[in-house]
Amino acid sequence: MCGIAGFVSFPGGGAGEGGEIVLKRMNDVLSHRGPDAEGIFLEKDGMVGLAHRRLAVIDLTETGAQPMHGQGDSHVIAFNGEIYNYAEMKTDLASRGVRFRGDSDTEVILAAYREWGADCIRRFIGMFAFALWDRERKTLLLARDRLGKKPLFLYRKGNLFLFASELKAFFCHPDFSAEIDHEALRYYLRFGYVPAPYCILKGCRKLLPGHAAVLSADGEWAEHRYWNPEPFFHEPSPFGSEREAEEELDALIRSSVKYRMVSDVPLGAFLSGGIDSSLIVAVMQSLSPQPVKTFTIRFREDRYDEGDHARQVALHLGTDHREQFCTREEALPVLRRIPTYYDEPFADSSSIPTIMVSEFTRQHVTVSLSGDGGDELFCGYNRYAWLQLAEKFGWMPVSARKALSAALGHLPFRSARRAGTVFRYHSTEEIYFPMVGIFEEDRLLRVLPGDRGGDGQLPFFQAFHGHRDIPPVKRAMLCDLLTYLPDDILTKVDRASMSVGLEARIPLLDHRIVEFAARLPLRLSFRDGTQKRLLKQVLYRYVPKKIVERPKMGFGVPLEAWFRQDWESILREYLNPGRMRKERFFLEGGVRELVEEHLSGRRNHFSRLWALVMFGMWRERYLPNSVGEAPRSS
């Protein structure tokens, strides 16, 4: 696992004599991603540069150093990630006459490119983002893994092209200019993250998961999608019985976990005690002759704490288990560091415990396996249940739905109010997007210049409108897979783990498991009120049902209470009317109303307030002098 960065300066752009200095600066700001070594490559004419920070996990010797040159010095690569099937690929390539200097997966990528060209990407099982400079063809190949586990930011303006694992590296180039993209800000407020391909800064974008692109020396850009999960959602189920599907899933998970346990450095796993992480740890322990090191973050507030459940699983499996508590006093300095780690405004509050468990885990191991992905693949989120409920009552007239919604909305139970929301709307889109969003409308934004019709560019809007022939629940799962998973969940895990030089591997997001889950009939994942049914059946092979069967908690933070107690000063600091007027991004009246309603206890606005605070902290960190545009006259 590493950090990469670099540039291409087209004729007339002139990186000039400062190219090495720029690459060194870009590398320095990514040092947390690769604390073990660094390297740069600058083409003789100074027009192409690659930078690399190394976290040594496979082949710890110098033969694994990067940027790495291929045979004949005709190719150079800066690679972030892991290719888990590199050993099999190396054997195949060796049978074709390829000779290897060391035992790194990076060298296998170079050899595979030389043998098969850009199509080699389809052969990889792994997580990755890389830039490969072909010195003969004068082309730069950029690629991102199928699910988007590893990030890749892009920037192009005039004669300059930049790429990097993290946005902050772009600020190191003297010709980079940073300005907030208001369209991206609108999406941030809507969802709590900036969905790809958008980026919070104008001129920047993210390479979409499952995509590769070739940039030629004359500036021509050709991008293509080499992997697409959507067709698998349309394929008929290949399974003759539930038992057959269970056997296949167990085999796939064992294969995936075994791949991800290959490491030349100490390895462990996050363990929450939930279905997904318990299954990953159980399979790890079944494959390991030694107790697996497991790590849990705990809360003093019982409503958020899963530590006892994790401990029970660890005791049953016999792992070497450790736990640490997260209090609001300990979390406050972590909160202050979030903008530094995440580069874009990011409103998933579970980034705090994710950062803390990563820091805790890194004290003992360098690689940790995680259980992320199970909810998206096997129907684990509550919103899927609400969508299925809405589908069952789709026969009701609109007037009856509205009346029922109003009645439920007056009940003092959150579940009743959520049901009221479901009945209020008619289409799947109207139900789904409020459930995954923070602000349902743009009532806080002072001005929205630019095209407001960009929704069609977002993967999950395309999924909803382009796949009406599959059930609403599976359509929502596809949407989460394409956007929420890479842009929220995987972004959270990548930045948190890499902030301390910890490599996080995610077995359930092996693309073979994703393709399996997409073809799975919905009844095998969600039936008789039981979600993640098939995944649970596999887990019960390793852990007794009574230990892990409990209501889903999620990985949340007690922000609602914290904001009303010790953290009120943060709200006052970043959301005070004077600051709102000075910055001119948001309407101070609307923000003031949210703050006062929350602090008084009349309403719970913690997710909205958290999103606004995170934007304010991010802006202060990266663009302290930025000001929103003045409001348009009506």
MIDREN-783837 format. One record per residue (C-alpha): x, y, z; residue number from 1; residue in one letter. Coordinates in Angstrom, 2 decimals, m for minus. Example, Ala and Ser with C-alpha at 12.3 -4.5 7.8 and 13.67 -1.06 7.14 Angstrom:
! residues 2
        X        Y        Z    n  res
    12.30    m4.50     7.80    1    a
    13.67    m1.06     7.14    2    s
//
This chain:
! residues 634
        X        Y        Z    n  res
     0.00     0.00     0.00    1    m
     1.40     3.36    m0.95    2    c
     0.81     6.88    m2.16    3    g
     1.38     7.97    m5.74    4    i
     1.50    11.32    m7.52    5    a
     2.87    12.85   m10.68    6    g
     2.42    15.12   m13.66    7    f
     2.51    15.35   m17.41    8    v
     3.44    18.75   m18.79    9    s
     2.45    18.99   m22.44   10    f
     4.54    20.98   m24.94   11    p
     4.43    24.57   m23.84   12    g
     3.58    23.69   m20.24   13    g
     7.15    23.63   m19.03   14    g
     7.68    21.73   m15.77   15    a
    11.27    22.79   m16.38   16    g
    14.11    22.47   m13.94   17    e
    11.80    22.42   m10.91   18    g
    10.28    19.03   m11.73   19    g
    12.27    17.10    m9.14   20    e
    11.44    19.64    m6.45   21    i
     7.73    19.46    m7.27   22    v
     7.75    15.65    m7.17   23    l
     9.57    15.69    m3.84   24    k
     6.97    18.05    m2.38   25    r
     4.10    15.94    m3.69   26    m
     5.73    12.90    m2.13   27    n
     6.25    14.60     1.22   28    d
     2.56    15.37     1.75   29    v
     1.77    11.69     1.08   30    l
     4.37    10.38     3.53   31    s
     1.68     8.96     5.87   32    h
     0.56     6.61     3.09   33    r
     4.07     5.24     2.66   34    g
     6.38     5.76     5.64   35    p
     8.96     3.15     4.61   36    d
    10.57     4.63     1.49   37    a
    10.19     7.20    m1.28   38    e
    11.22     7.55    m4.89   39    g
    10.74     9.78    m7.92   40    i
    11.14     9.43   m11.67   41    f
    11.54    12.40   m14.00   42    l
    11.78    11.96   m17.75   43    e
    14.92    13.47   m19.29   44    k
    12.96    16.25   m20.94   45    d
    11.24    17.05   m17.64   46    g
     7.78    16.61   m19.13   47    m
     6.69    13.50   m17.20   48    v
     7.21    12.81   m13.52   49    g
     6.13    10.00   m11.16   50    l
     6.38    10.08    m7.38   51    a
     5.91     7.21    m4.92   52    h
     5.76     6.72    m1.15   53    r
     6.10     3.11    m0.05   54    r
     4.43     1.08     2.68   55    l
     6.38    m2.15     2.36   56    a
     4.08    m5.17     2.70   57    v
     5.17    m7.60    m0.04   58    i
     8.87    m8.04    m0.94   59    d
    10.43    m5.74     1.63   60    l
    13.72    m5.55    m0.27   61    t
    14.94    m2.94    m2.72   62    e
    13.60    m5.02    m5.61   63    t
    10.16    m3.76    m4.58   64    g
    11.13    m0.08    m4.64   65    a
     9.19     2.37    m6.80   66    q
     8.80     4.03    m9.22   67    p
     9.77     0.74   m10.81   68    m
    11.24     0.24   m14.28   69    h
    10.29    m2.71   m16.45   70    g
    12.59    m4.82   m18.57   71    q
    14.53    m2.73   m21.02   72    g
    13.67     0.43   m19.08   73    d
    10.79     1.09   m21.51   74    s
     8.05     1.26   m18.84   75    h
     7.88     2.98   m15.45   76    v
     5.13     2.54   m12.86   77    i
     3.97     4.14    m9.62   78    a
     1.55     1.72    m8.00   79    f
    m0.69     1.89    m4.92   80    n
    m2.40    m1.27    m3.69   81    g
    m2.08    m5.02    m3.85   82    e
    m2.52    m7.59    m6.61   83    i
    m3.55   m10.64    m4.63   84    y
    m3.22   m13.17    m7.45   85    n
     0.24   m11.94    m8.43   86    y
     1.89   m15.29    m7.57   87    a
    m0.27   m17.19   m10.10   88    e
     0.27   m14.47   m12.69   89    m
     4.01   m14.57   m12.08   90    k
     4.06   m18.32   m12.67   91    t
     2.11   m17.87   m15.91   92    d
     4.41   m15.11   m17.13   93    l
     7.52   m17.07   m16.19   94    a
     6.26   m19.96   m18.34   95    s
     6.19   m17.46   m21.22   96    r
     9.84   m16.65   m20.71   97    g
     9.58   m13.58   m18.48   98    v
    12.37   m13.21   m15.94   99    r
    11.83   m11.48   m12.61  100    f
    14.29    m9.64   m10.39  101    r
    12.27    m9.89    m7.17  102    g
     8.97   m11.03    m5.72  103    d
     6.75    m7.93    m5.80  104    s
     3.33    m7.61    m7.36  105    d
     4.47    m4.31    m8.90  106    t
     6.96    m6.14   m11.10  107    e
     4.18    m8.53   m12.15  108    v
     2.04    m5.57   m13.31  109    i
     4.88    m4.33   m15.51  110    l
     5.44    m7.79   m16.98  111    a
     1.70    m8.29   m17.54  112    a
     1.47    m4.93   m19.34  113    y
     4.37    m5.85   m21.57  114    r
     2.68    m9.19   m22.38  115    e
    m0.99    m8.16   m22.75  116    w
    m1.06    m4.38   m22.89  117    g
    m3.74    m2.43   m21.02  118    a
    m6.02    m5.50   m21.06  119    d
    m3.84    m6.96   m18.31  120    c
    m5.96    m5.01   m15.81  121    i
    m8.85    m7.43   m16.30  122    r
    m6.65   m10.27   m15.02  123    r
    m5.91    m8.66   m11.66  124    f
    m7.63    m9.62    m8.40  125    i
    m6.88    m6.78    m6.05  126    g
    m7.18    m3.18    m4.98  127    m
    m5.13    m0.67    m6.88  128    f
    m4.55     2.68    m8.47  129    a
    m1.52     3.12   m10.67  130    f
     0.14     5.28   m13.30  131    a
     2.25     3.48   m15.90  132    l
     4.39     5.57   m18.25  133    w
     5.09     3.80   m21.55  134    d
     8.29     5.47   m22.74  135    r
     8.10     3.90   m26.19  136    e
     4.51     4.87   m26.99  137    r
     4.70     8.12   m24.99  138    k
     1.47     7.29   m23.18  139    t
     0.42     7.30   m19.53  140    l
    m1.92     4.49   m18.45  141    l
    m4.00     5.26   m15.37  142    l
    m6.23     2.66   m13.72  143    a
    m8.38     2.24   m10.63  144    r
    m9.61    m1.04    m9.15  145    d
   m13.08    m2.38    m9.85  146    r
   m14.78    m1.27    m6.61  147    l
   m12.83     1.92    m5.98  148    g
   m10.93     0.83    m2.88  149    k
    m7.93     2.92    m3.86  150    k
    m8.35     6.61    m4.82  151    p
    m7.07     8.42    m7.87  152    l
    m7.57    12.18    m8.28  153    f
    m7.01    13.91   m11.61  154    l
    m6.49    17.56   m12.62  155    y
    m6.12    19.14   m16.00  156    r
    m5.77    22.76   m16.92  157    k
    m4.16    24.04   m20.07  158    g
    m0.89    22.22   m20.65  159    n
    m0.76    20.65   m17.20  160    l
    m2.07    17.25   m16.06  161    f
    m1.76    16.03   m12.47  162    l
    m2.67    12.79   m10.71  163    f
    m2.40    11.72    m7.06  164    a
    m3.72     9.40    m4.38  165    s
    m4.85    12.42    m2.39  166    e
    m5.99    15.87    m3.43  167    l
    m3.51    17.65    m1.16  168    k
    m0.62    16.67    m3.44  169    a
    m1.94    19.00    m6.16  170    f
    m1.34    22.03    m3.95  171    f
     2.38    21.30    m4.23  172    c
     2.48    22.14    m7.94  173    h
     3.08    25.84    m8.60  174    p
     0.62    25.92   m11.49  175    d
    m2.29    24.39    m9.60  176    f
    m5.14    26.74    m8.76  177    s
    m7.81    25.81    m6.21  178    a
   m11.38    27.05    m6.34  179    e
   m14.51    25.49    m4.87  180    i
   m16.84    23.80    m7.34  181    d
   m20.33    24.87    m6.30  182    h
   m21.98    21.95    m8.07  183    e
   m19.83    19.55    m6.07  184    a
   m20.68    21.47    m2.90  185    l
   m24.37    21.00    m3.66  186    r
   m23.83    17.24    m3.93  187    y
   m21.81    17.25    m0.71  188    y
   m24.68    18.81     1.20  189    l
   m27.07    16.36    m0.37  190    r
   m25.14    13.18     0.44  191    f
   m22.42    14.02     2.96  192    g
   m19.61    13.27     0.50  193    y
   m18.64    14.41    m2.99  194    v
   m19.65    11.63    m5.40  195    p
   m17.33    10.66    m8.25  196    a
   m16.52    11.81   m10.84  197    p
   m17.03    15.18    m9.12  198    y
   m14.44    16.78    m6.88  199    c
   m14.83    19.71    m4.49  200    i
   m12.27    21.72    m6.49  201    l
   m12.85    23.00   m10.02  202    k
   m10.78    21.32   m12.69  203    g
   m10.31    18.23   m10.53  204    c
   m12.12    14.93   m10.82  205    r
   m11.88    11.33    m9.66  206    k
   m11.28     8.41   m11.97  207    l
   m14.34     6.21   m11.54  208    l
   m13.98     2.68   m10.11  209    p
   m13.47     0.01   m12.76  210    g
   m12.11     2.58   m15.21  211    h
    m8.80     3.03   m16.98  212    a
    m7.55     5.86   m19.16  213    a
    m4.69     6.53   m21.53  214    v
    m3.17    10.00   m21.85  215    l
    m0.89    10.54   m24.82  216    s
     2.00    12.96   m24.92  217    a
     0.06    15.21   m27.30  218    d
    m2.77    15.53   m24.79  219    g
    m5.33    13.08   m26.17  220    e
    m7.42    11.41   m23.43  221    w
    m9.14     8.04   m23.91  222    a
   m11.08     6.58   m20.96  223    e
   m12.90     3.25   m20.81  224    h
   m14.71     1.06   m18.31  225    r
   m12.98    m2.30   m18.06  226    y
   m15.35    m3.79   m15.46  227    w
   m19.04    m3.20   m14.94  228    n
   m21.12    m4.91   m12.21  229    p
   m24.44    m3.84   m13.68  230    e
   m24.93    m6.72   m16.18  231    p
   m24.59    m9.26   m13.35  232    f
   m27.73    m7.84   m11.71  233    f
   m29.66    m8.89   m14.83  234    h
   m28.28   m12.41   m15.15  235    e
   m30.45   m15.33   m14.06  236    p
   m29.39   m17.11   m10.91  237    s
   m26.99   m20.01   m11.60  238    p
   m27.82   m21.68    m8.28  239    f
   m30.11   m24.67    m8.16  240    g
   m30.69   m24.45    m4.40  241    s
   m29.95   m22.30    m1.37  242    e
   m27.51   m24.95    m0.14  243    r
   m25.61   m24.79    m3.43  244    e
   m25.40   m20.99    m3.19  245    a
   m24.20   m21.25     0.41  246    e
   m21.42   m23.67    m0.56  247    e
   m20.30   m21.40    m3.39  248    e
   m20.26   m18.30    m1.19  249    l
   m18.29   m20.07     1.54  250    d
   m15.70   m21.18    m1.00  251    a
   m15.42   m17.68    m2.50  252    l
   m14.99   m16.04     0.90  253    i
   m12.34   m18.56     1.93  254    r
   m10.45   m17.95    m1.31  255    s
   m10.72   m14.18    m0.90  256    s
    m9.57   m14.20     2.73  257    v
    m6.69   m16.55     1.94  258    k
    m5.46   m14.19    m0.77  259    y
    m5.61   m11.26     1.64  260    r
    m3.67   m13.04     4.37  261    m
    m0.52   m13.10     2.23  262    v
     1.84   m10.59     3.85  263    s
     5.48   m10.17     4.74  264    d
     4.53    m8.00     7.74  265    v
     2.28    m8.55    10.84  266    p
    m1.42    m8.91    10.03  267    l
    m4.69    m8.65    11.99  268    g
    m8.36    m7.70    11.61  269    a
   m10.97    m5.20    12.76  270    f
   m13.70    m6.93    14.78  271    l
   m16.97    m5.21    15.65  272    s
   m18.88    m8.34    16.58  273    g
   m21.32    m7.84    13.70  274    g
   m22.07   m10.32    10.93  275    i
   m19.50    m9.15     8.39  276    d
   m16.40    m8.67    10.53  277    s
   m17.17   m11.81    12.54  278    s
   m17.31   m13.87     9.36  279    l
   m14.02   m12.48     8.05  280    i
   m12.25   m13.12    11.37  281    v
   m13.77   m16.61    11.65  282    a
   m12.46   m17.58     8.22  283    v
    m9.08   m16.02     8.98  284    m
    m8.79   m18.03    12.18  285    q
    m9.77   m21.24    10.37  286    s
    m6.88   m20.62     7.96  287    l
    m4.31   m19.53    10.53  288    s
    m2.19   m21.81    12.75  289    p
    m1.75   m18.91    15.20  290    q
    m4.36   m16.75    17.00  291    p
    m5.41   m13.91    14.74  292    v
    m4.87   m10.44    16.22  293    k
    m8.24    m8.65    16.42  294    t
    m9.05    m5.05    17.34  295    f
   m12.23    m3.34    18.56  296    t
   m13.14     0.27    19.30  297    i
   m15.64     0.79    22.11  298    r
   m17.89     3.58    23.44  299    f
   m18.97     4.39    27.00  300    r
   m22.52     4.92    25.67  301    e
   m24.22     1.51    25.61  302    d
   m26.35     2.42    22.58  303    r
   m23.23     2.63    20.40  304    y
   m20.98     0.03    22.01  305    d
   m20.52    m3.39    20.40  306    e
   m17.47    m4.37    22.43  307    g
   m19.10    m7.14    24.44  308    d
   m20.36    m8.81    21.26  309    h
   m16.91    m8.58    19.68  310    a
   m15.34   m10.08    22.79  311    r
   m17.73   m13.04    22.70  312    q
   m16.82   m13.74    19.08  313    v
   m13.13   m13.42    19.85  314    a
   m13.40   m15.79    22.80  315    l
   m15.25   m18.37    20.73  316    h
   m12.72   m18.21    17.90  317    l
    m9.68   m17.95    20.15  318    g
    m8.24   m14.75    18.68  319    t
    m5.63   m12.51    20.29  320    d
    m8.11    m9.73    21.06  321    h
    m7.55    m6.09    22.03  322    r
    m9.98    m3.23    22.59  323    e
    m9.85     0.50    23.16  324    q
   m12.49     3.05    24.23  325    f
   m13.47     6.16    22.31  326    c
   m14.64     9.04    24.52  327    t
   m15.64    12.54    23.48  328    r
   m12.44    13.87    25.12  329    e
   m10.29    11.52    23.03  330    e
   m12.36    12.06    19.90  331    a
   m12.04    15.86    19.85  332    l
    m8.41    15.99    18.58  333    p
    m9.32    13.33    16.01  334    v
   m12.18    15.52    14.80  335    l
    m9.74    18.38    14.28  336    r
    m7.55    16.17    12.07  337    r
   m10.32    14.92     9.77  338    i
    m9.86    17.66     7.11  339    p
    m6.15    16.91     6.89  340    t
    m6.83    13.24     6.25  341    y
    m9.83    13.48     3.93  342    y
    m8.92    16.36     1.54  343    d
   m12.54    16.90     0.57  344    e
   m15.35    17.77     3.02  345    p
   m16.54    14.44     4.38  346    f
   m19.54    14.07     6.70  347    a
   m19.51    10.40     7.71  348    d
   m19.07    10.77    11.48  349    s
   m17.91     7.16    11.79  350    s
   m14.61     8.41    10.38  351    s
   m13.73     9.23    14.00  352    i
   m13.85     5.66    15.38  353    p
   m12.38     4.39    12.09  354    t
    m9.37     6.66    12.53  355    i
    m9.07     5.64    16.18  356    m
    m9.28     1.91    15.55  357    v
    m6.72     2.33    12.74  358    s
    m4.31     4.13    15.07  359    e
    m4.83     1.47    17.72  360    f
    m4.40    m1.39    15.26  361    t
    m1.26     0.13    13.70  362    r
     0.50    m0.12    17.07  363    q
     0.47    m3.90    16.64  364    h
     0.22    m4.79    12.92  365    v
     0.78    m3.26     9.48  366    t
    m2.11    m4.95     7.64  367    v
    m5.70    m5.36     8.85  368    s
    m8.65    m7.10     7.22  369    l
   m12.06    m5.44     7.37  370    s
   m15.65    m6.66     6.99  371    g
   m16.91    m3.77     4.85  372    d
   m19.15    m4.50     1.87  373    g
   m21.56    m7.04     3.33  374    g
   m24.46    m4.60     3.68  375    d
   m24.31    m3.43     0.07  376    e
   m23.88    m6.91    m1.40  377    l
   m26.25    m8.92     0.78  378    f
   m29.07    m6.48     1.56  379    c
   m28.03    m5.37     5.03  380    g
   m29.19    m1.77     5.24  381    y
   m32.56    m0.92     6.76  382    n
   m33.41     1.23     3.76  383    r
   m33.73    m1.93     1.69  384    y
   m36.42    m3.16     4.07  385    a
   m38.27     0.15     3.77  386    w
   m38.10    m0.03    m0.02  387    l
   m39.54    m3.53     0.03  388    q
   m42.32    m2.32     2.32  389    l
   m43.10     0.50    m0.11  390    a
   m43.21    m1.95    m2.99  391    e
   m45.72    m4.14    m1.13  392    k
   m48.04    m1.18    m0.58  393    f
   m47.59     0.28    m4.05  394    g
   m51.21    m0.60    m4.87  395    w
   m52.54     2.05    m2.47  396    m
   m54.02     5.23    m4.00  397    p
   m51.90     8.36    m3.59  398    v
   m54.50     9.99    m1.33  399    s
   m54.50     6.99     1.03  400    a
   m50.70     6.93     1.12  401    r
   m50.55    10.61     2.05  402    k
   m53.12    10.18     4.81  403    a
   m51.23     7.21     6.27  404    l
   m47.96     9.12     6.03  405    s
   m49.42    12.06     7.95  406    a
   m50.76     9.80    10.69  407    a
   m47.46     7.96    11.12  408    l
   m45.51    11.22    11.10  409    g
   m47.20    12.34    14.33  410    h
   m46.14     9.25    16.28  411    l
   m43.16     9.69    18.64  412    p
   m41.23     6.72    17.24  413    f
   m38.41     7.11    14.72  414    r
   m39.44     3.91    12.92  415    s
   m42.98     5.24    12.56  416    a
   m41.75     8.53    11.13  417    r
   m39.52     6.65     8.69  418    r
   m42.52     4.57     7.61  419    a
   m44.42     7.82     7.13  420    g
   m41.69     9.02     4.81  421    t
   m41.97     5.81     2.80  422    v
   m45.72     6.17     2.32  423    f
   m45.46     9.86     1.46  424    r
   m43.68     9.18    m1.80  425    y
   m44.68     7.11    m4.77  426    h
   m41.58     6.30    m6.82  427    s
   m38.51     4.33    m5.74  428    t
   m36.31     7.36    m6.37  429    e
   m38.41     9.57    m4.10  430    e
   m38.06     7.05    m1.28  431    i
   m34.43     6.04    m1.72  432    y
   m32.61     9.37    m2.08  433    f
   m33.95    11.00     1.13  434    p
   m32.80     7.90     3.00  435    m
   m29.22     8.19     1.77  436    v
   m29.11    11.98     1.88  437    g
   m28.57    14.63     4.52  438    i
   m30.23    17.72     3.10  439    f
   m33.22    16.95     0.90  440    e
   m33.08    20.37    m0.73  441    e
   m30.63    23.21    m1.24  442    d
   m32.29    25.62     1.15  443    r
   m29.01    26.54     2.86  444    l
   m26.87    27.32    m0.17  445    l
   m26.65    31.01    m0.92  446    r
   m25.86    30.64    m4.60  447    v
   m25.60    27.79    m7.09  448    l
   m23.88    28.95   m10.26  449    p
   m23.43    26.53   m13.12  450    g
   m25.48    23.71   m14.54  451    d
   m27.94    22.23   m12.03  452    r
   m28.77    19.34   m14.35  453    g
   m25.65    17.29   m13.74  454    g
   m27.40    14.48   m11.90  455    d
   m27.24    12.34   m15.02  456    g
   m23.45    12.10   m14.64  457    q
   m23.68    10.43   m11.26  458    l
   m23.47     6.62   m11.30  459    p
   m26.42     6.03    m9.02  460    f
   m28.76     8.28   m10.96  461    f
   m27.76     6.36   m14.06  462    q
   m28.38     3.09   m12.24  463    a
   m31.87     4.09   m11.10  464    f
   m32.99     5.35   m14.48  465    h
   m31.24     2.70   m16.55  466    g
   m32.28    m0.48   m14.73  467    h
   m36.00    m0.28   m14.15  468    r
   m36.36    m3.95   m15.08  469    d
   m34.80    m5.12   m11.79  470    i
   m36.60    m4.91    m8.40  471    p
   m36.33    m1.59    m6.49  472    p
   m34.35    m3.20    m3.67  473    v
   m31.71    m4.60    m6.03  474    k
   m31.65    m1.27    m7.86  475    r
   m30.88     0.45    m4.57  476    a
   m28.17    m2.11    m3.84  477    m
   m26.63    m1.40    m7.24  478    l
   m26.74     2.35    m6.55  479    c
   m24.98     1.88    m3.22  480    d
   m22.38    m0.33    m4.87  481    l
   m21.62     2.31    m7.50  482    l
   m21.54     5.45    m5.35  483    t
   m22.13     5.20    m1.60  484    y
   m19.69     2.30    m1.20  485    l
   m16.65     3.81    m2.99  486    p
   m17.28     7.48    m2.20  487    d
   m18.28     7.12     1.45  488    d
   m17.42     3.72     2.98  489    i
   m14.22     2.96     1.09  490    l
   m13.06     6.58     1.21  491    t
   m13.54     6.53     4.97  492    k
   m11.54     3.32     5.40  493    v
    m8.76     4.27     2.99  494    d
    m8.04     7.72     4.44  495    r
    m8.37     6.58     8.05  496    a
    m6.12     3.54     7.68  497    s
    m3.56     5.22     5.44  498    m
    m3.33     8.23     7.74  499    s
    m1.27     5.98    10.02  500    v
     0.33     3.76     7.38  501    g
    m2.03     0.83     7.93  502    l
    m3.09    m1.30     4.97  503    e
    m6.79    m2.23     5.14  504    a
    m7.89    m5.19     3.02  505    r
   m11.56    m5.94     2.33  506    i
   m12.24    m9.60     1.41  507    p
   m16.00    m9.27     0.80  508    l
   m15.27    m6.82    m2.02  509    l
   m13.33    m9.31    m4.09  510    d
   m14.94    m8.78    m7.49  511    h
   m15.76   m12.49    m7.73  512    r
   m17.94   m12.16    m4.61  513    i
   m19.53    m9.00    m5.99  514    v
   m20.48   m10.77    m9.22  515    e
   m21.84   m13.69    m7.19  516    f
   m23.97   m11.41    m5.01  517    a
   m25.32    m9.46    m7.98  518    a
   m26.71   m12.68    m9.52  519    r
   m28.15   m13.87    m6.22  520    l
   m31.98   m13.99    m6.05  521    p
   m33.23   m11.40    m3.58  522    l
   m35.02   m14.11    m1.56  523    r
   m31.65   m15.60    m0.59  524    l
   m30.50   m12.30     0.91  525    s
   m33.77   m10.95     2.29  526    f
   m36.66   m13.21     3.27  527    r
   m39.22   m13.32     6.07  528    d
   m37.77   m10.15     7.56  529    g
   m34.24   m11.60     7.72  530    t
   m31.57    m9.55     5.96  531    q
   m28.18   m10.89     4.81  532    k
   m29.73   m14.34     5.09  533    r
   m27.19   m16.26     2.99  534    l
   m24.21   m14.49     4.53  535    l
   m25.49   m15.39     7.98  536    k
   m25.88   m19.04     6.98  537    q
   m22.20   m19.09     6.04  538    v
   m21.24   m17.39     9.31  539    l
   m23.16   m19.99    11.35  540    y
   m20.75   m22.60    10.00  541    r
   m18.05   m20.94    12.10  542    y
   m19.82   m19.11    14.95  543    v
   m22.96   m20.22    16.82  544    p
   m26.05   m18.25    15.93  545    k
   m26.72   m17.23    19.54  546    k
   m23.43   m15.31    19.70  547    i
   m23.94   m13.09    16.63  548    v
   m27.73   m12.90    16.18  549    e
   m28.82    m9.42    17.32  550    r
   m30.28    m6.18    15.87  551    p
   m27.99    m4.26    13.53  552    k
   m26.22    m1.32    15.21  553    m
   m23.96     0.19    12.58  554    g
   m20.67     1.97    13.29  555    f
   m22.00     5.26    14.65  556    g
   m20.86     7.99    17.00  557    v
   m22.96     9.62    19.78  558    p
   m22.66    13.03    18.15  559    l
   m26.17    14.12    19.03  560    e
   m25.35    14.09    22.74  561    a
   m21.78    15.33    22.32  562    w
   m22.91    18.37    20.33  563    f
   m25.29    19.28    23.14  564    r
   m22.56    18.93    25.74  565    q
   m18.83    19.51    25.42  566    d
   m18.81    20.12    21.68  567    w
   m21.29    23.00    21.59  568    e
   m18.32    25.36    21.23  569    s
   m17.47    23.76    17.88  570    i
   m20.92    24.60    16.55  571    l
   m20.54    28.16    17.75  572    r
   m17.05    28.40    16.25  573    e
   m17.85    27.21    12.74  574    y
   m21.54    28.02    12.35  575    l
   m21.90    31.43    13.93  576    n
   m23.80    34.11    11.92  577    p
   m20.75    36.33    11.56  578    g
   m18.75    33.59     9.93  579    r
   m21.66    32.65     7.66  580    m
   m21.98    36.26     6.48  581    r
   m18.25    36.58     5.86  582    k
   m17.89    33.33     3.88  583    e
   m21.17    33.78     1.95  584    r
   m21.59    30.07     1.15  585    f
   m24.68    29.48     3.27  586    f
   m27.71    31.45     4.41  587    l
   m26.96    32.41     8.01  588    e
   m30.63    32.37     9.00  589    g
   m31.11    28.77     7.95  590    g
   m27.91    27.67     9.69  591    v
   m28.79    29.54    12.88  592    r
   m32.20    27.85    12.96  593    e
   m30.61    24.39    12.71  594    l
   m28.15    25.12    15.52  595    v
   m30.73    26.54    17.90  596    e
   m33.28    23.78    17.28  597    e
   m30.65    21.12    17.93  598    h
   m29.13    22.67    21.06  599    l
   m32.59    23.26    22.53  600    s
   m33.48    19.60    22.02  601    g
   m36.51    20.43    19.85  602    r
   m35.06    18.66    16.81  603    r
   m32.18    16.33    16.07  604    n
   m30.06    17.91    13.33  605    h
   m26.73    16.35    14.20  606    f
   m26.07    14.88    10.73  607    s
   m26.80    18.22     9.04  608    r
   m24.75    20.18    11.55  609    l
   m21.89    17.72    11.26  610    w
   m21.87    18.17     7.48  611    a
   m21.74    21.97     7.84  612    l
   m18.98    21.82    10.47  613    v
   m16.93    19.44     8.33  614    m
   m17.18    21.81     5.37  615    f
   m16.15    24.75     7.55  616    g
   m13.16    22.88     8.95  617    m
   m12.14    21.68     5.50  618    w
   m12.39    25.15     3.99  619    r
   m10.35    26.60     6.86  620    e
    m7.66    23.93     6.32  621    r
    m7.28    24.20     2.54  622    y
    m8.88    27.44     1.34  623    l
    m8.86    29.83     4.31  624    p
    m9.52    32.87     2.15  625    n
   m12.28    31.40    m0.02  626    s
   m15.58    33.24    m0.21  627    v
   m18.84    32.15    m1.84  628    g
   m20.26    34.23    m4.65  629    e
   m22.68    37.02    m3.89  630    a
   m26.35    36.09    m4.30  631    p
   m27.93    36.70    m7.66  632    r
   m30.60    39.30    m8.03  633    s
   m34.05    37.89    m8.67  634    s
//
